[in-house]
Amino acid sequence: MRRQSEFRYSKLAAILREQIYSGFIKPGEFLMSENELCRYYQLSRSSVRKSLDELLKEGLIVKRAGQGTIVSPDFKVDDSHRKVLRIFATTPSHYIDTCMPLILEEFAAAHPNVDVKLLNISHLNFWDTVRSSGEMGLQPDLVFVTDRQFHDAEPLEDFIDLSEPLGDELRGIYPQMVSAFTQNGKLKAVPVTFSTVYLAYNPDLFAQFGVAEPSPGWTFDAFVDTAAKLTRDTDGDGIVDRYGFSLSTSISRWPVIALQNKVDFRQSQFTGPFIKTLVDIRDLIYRHRVVTLYQPNRYRINSDAFMKGKAAMVLTTAIEVAGWRNEGMAFEPKIAPLPFGETKATLLVSNAFMVPKNANEPELASLFLKHVFRRDVQMRVTEKTRFLSALHDVNSSLWERPYLESLNIVRDRIESGCYLHEMFSDAQLTEELDSELELYWAGLENADELVARLGHLLPDAHHKGE
């Protein structure tokens, strides 16, 4: 716990330090209050104070009694003829924390006269922060986003077509990923890593409770039975403290169950399969009682239940699991076939780079992206971090075929996977749908009631399914 606490306050100090050096917070300007920093970065007051103490010792900040903390008015960045590449990156990000240091190390060795300034920006109001930074004169050359943030970017015309500077590199990326980030024939973002959403399980818990591990052909009924056997009161106090399944209410997870039940929100007549999906999920939570339900906070999609051995199965991604390994997960998860319906389908998630048209160093940004997609760089990053590469040849070289196929990845194709922004054509719909499911997740609304109420969001919701 002490090591984790030290990591958190050191990370906050690094974020604030970069914001000061980059000019995001200027000399004489106030930092957030301690209370605001605690809420914004989900840290304890002691961690925030340790972060500020580091910056105080470095002479970067000055505390003013009764007013707050400001950037030192005497702080100056030495003029230099070195080129500067500014990258704005969404945070939190397992990829930025784990993979980016390796990429920057390789880039610095190849381009010693370039300084890369990485500015971490909270995913809350991400694009508003990017825009306001530009208005204040701090313009990014590259923007690192999730696929969902790409969907929220408006207008996409403000970003360059990456198919021109990255022509050769694009041939190695999974075609399905390239098409998902292409609008009107122009590639507006280039994915660097990705994953399908899959079902992971803790083999140690299966062994501990004598439960057979999932088989290739298992069904939804078999999944329910398995989850029930893994749901236990281990200390005999009458309260369940081990669950078969940890389920996040995030719209980045549960729609996988809908996809497996042939729900396609882009087509008409999806209500019947959608109701079945909602009934199945509600039964898992409140009838069978095999689920620990997690409402995601601003930083995490899934709870710590799976990582800490309190839940045996979870819907997750290779990106998330790589992050868990980095945090010291005590077991190695295995992958089980998705058992929720007859259709072999799942969601895709990605991290991607975008280049604004008004970037100060567009050529340098393109140079950086070419470096990122060098095969030797991708091989090193993938081998060391176990993130999936956007280059199919790299994955085929480093991962066993059965493992890739368990993720719906076959050679250079991703089978039956779609991004959230492909599943929902309206960028606002996902946010509204998230907020409208509150009563349902609490068990206070059944499937029929919810679907009837969603008529204003889902065009087919007023048609009763067969």
Buried (B, 14 or more C-beta within 10 A) or exposed (E): EEEEBEEBBBBBBBBBBBBBBBBBBBBEEEBBEBEEBBEBBBBEEEBBBBBBBBBBEEEBBBEEEEEEBBBBEEBEEEEEEEBBBBBBBBBBBBBBBBBBEBBBEBBEEEBEEBBBBBBBBBBEEBBEBBEEBBEEEBBBBBBBBBBBBBBBBEEBEBBBBBBEBBEEBBEBBBEBBBEBBBBEEBBBBBBBBBBBBBBBBBEBBBEBBEBEEBEEEBEBEBBBBBBBBBBBEEEEEEEBEBBBBBBBBBBBBBBBBBBBBBBBBEEEEBBBBBBBBBBBBBBBBEEBBBBBBBEBEEEBBBBBBBBEBBBBBBBBBBBBBBBBBEEEBEEEBBBBBBBBBEBEBBBBBBBBBBBBEEBBBBEBBBBBBBBBBBBEBBBBBBBEBBBBBBBBBBBBBBBEEEBBBBBBBEEBEBBEBBBBBBBBEEEEBBBBBBEBBEEBBEEEBBBEEBBEBBEEBBEBBEBEBE
